[in-house]
Amino acid sequence: MSGTLSSHILDTHLGKPAADIAVTLHRVSAKGEASLLANGVTNADGRVTPDSWSFNPTIDIAEYHLDVGRYTLTFDTQAYFDTQSLTAFYPQVVIDFMINDNGHYHVPLLLSAHGYSTYRGS
């Protein structure tokens, strides 16, 4: 059983999608150890789509799926705000979440230099 994952970042300060933000996806073991699964970058619409992830070439291709379990998404927000000459309070945003079935998981991020919010999207 495996799910799919996408994300979308909206810059609430500018009122537009946040493009060119690096995103990493980690699988978290039962012991709490994180292992890099994939990298992505938000497109012009602020999205990382299920087919745009670059999976870690050092892992077995059989691991290129999202089984039930715990994962983290890490967004490199500092680099994004640096390009706007803004001082960010959060240099990165880490979202820790669970995959519970083989459905599609969408993790939106509403972002400003001094705050963020997230939820399970559709």
C-alpha positions as CSV (number, residue, x, y, z in Angstrom):
1,M,0.0,0.0,0.0
2,S,1.4,3.4,-0.9
3,G,0.1,7.0,-1.0
4,T,1.1,10.0,-3.1
5,L,2.2,13.4,-1.9
6,S,2.0,17.0,-3.1
7,S,2.5,20.4,-1.5
8,H,1.6,24.0,-2.2
9,I,3.1,27.1,-0.7
10,L,1.2,30.4,-0.6
11,D,3.1,33.5,0.5
12,T,0.5,35.3,2.5
13,H,2.6,38.5,2.7
14,L,2.7,38.9,-1.0
15,G,-0.6,37.2,-1.7
16,K,0.9,34.8,-4.3
17,P,2.4,31.3,-4.7
18,A,5.9,30.9,-3.3
19,A,8.1,29.6,-6.2
20,D,11.6,28.1,-6.0
21,I,11.5,26.9,-2.4
22,A,13.5,23.7,-1.8
23,V,11.6,21.0,-0.1
24,T,12.9,17.7,1.4
25,L,10.9,14.6,2.3
26,H,12.1,12.3,5.0
27,R,10.7,9.0,6.2
28,V,10.8,8.7,10.0
29,S,11.4,5.3,11.6
30,A,9.7,3.9,14.7
31,K,12.8,4.9,16.5
32,G,12.5,8.5,15.4
33,E,15.3,8.4,12.9
34,A,14.8,10.4,9.7
35,S,16.1,9.2,6.3
36,L,16.1,11.3,3.2
37,L,13.5,10.0,0.7
38,A,13.2,12.8,-1.9
39,N,13.9,16.4,-2.8
40,G,11.6,18.9,-4.6
41,V,11.4,22.5,-5.5
42,T,8.2,24.5,-5.8
43,N,7.2,25.5,-9.3
44,A,5.9,28.9,-10.5
45,D,2.5,28.0,-9.0
46,G,4.2,27.2,-5.6
47,R,3.6,23.5,-6.0
48,V,5.5,20.3,-5.7
49,T,3.4,17.7,-7.5
50,P,3.5,13.9,-7.0
51,D,5.5,13.4,-10.2
52,S,8.1,16.1,-9.6
53,W,9.9,14.6,-6.6
54,S,13.5,13.6,-7.1
55,F,14.0,10.5,-5.1
56,N,17.3,9.8,-3.3
57,P,19.4,7.7,-5.7
58,T,21.1,5.9,-2.8
59,I,17.9,4.2,-1.7
60,D,16.4,1.1,-3.3
61,I,13.8,1.9,-6.0
62,A,11.4,-0.3,-4.0
63,E,11.5,2.5,-1.4
64,Y,10.1,5.1,-3.9
65,H,6.6,4.9,-2.4
66,L,4.9,6.3,0.7
67,D,3.8,3.4,2.9
68,V,1.8,4.0,6.0
69,G,4.0,5.7,8.5
70,R,5.5,9.0,9.7
71,Y,7.1,11.6,7.4
72,T,8.5,15.1,7.5
73,L,8.5,17.9,4.9
74,T,11.2,20.5,5.4
75,F,10.9,23.8,3.5
76,D,13.9,26.0,3.1
77,T,12.2,29.3,3.8
78,Q,15.3,31.3,4.7
79,A,16.6,31.2,1.1
80,Y,13.2,32.2,-0.2
81,F,13.0,35.3,2.2
82,D,16.7,36.2,1.5
83,T,15.7,36.8,-2.2
84,Q,13.2,39.3,-0.9
85,S,15.6,40.9,1.5
86,L,13.3,40.0,4.4
87,T,14.4,38.7,7.8
88,A,12.6,35.5,8.5
89,F,11.7,34.4,12.0
90,Y,11.5,30.8,10.8
91,P,14.6,29.8,8.7
92,Q,12.9,26.5,7.9
93,V,9.5,25.0,8.3
94,V,9.3,21.3,9.3
95,I,5.9,19.6,9.0
96,D,5.7,16.2,10.7
97,F,2.7,14.1,9.5
98,M,1.4,10.6,9.1
99,I,0.4,8.6,6.0
100,N,-2.5,6.4,7.0
101,D,-3.6,4.8,3.8
102,N,-2.8,4.6,0.0
103,G,-4.7,7.9,-0.8
104,H,-3.3,11.2,-2.0
105,Y,-1.9,13.5,0.6
106,H,-1.7,17.2,0.0
107,V,0.2,19.4,2.5
108,P,-0.4,23.1,1.9
109,L,1.8,25.7,3.7
110,L,0.6,29.3,4.2
111,L,3.8,31.3,4.7
112,S,4.9,34.8,5.8
113,A,8.2,36.0,7.2
114,H,6.9,35.8,10.8
115,G,4.5,32.9,10.8
116,Y,3.0,29.9,9.0
117,S,0.1,27.6,9.0
118,T,-0.6,24.2,7.5
119,Y,-3.4,21.7,7.2
120,R,-4.3,18.5,5.4
121,G,-5.5,19.6,2.0
122,S,-7.3,17.7,-0.7
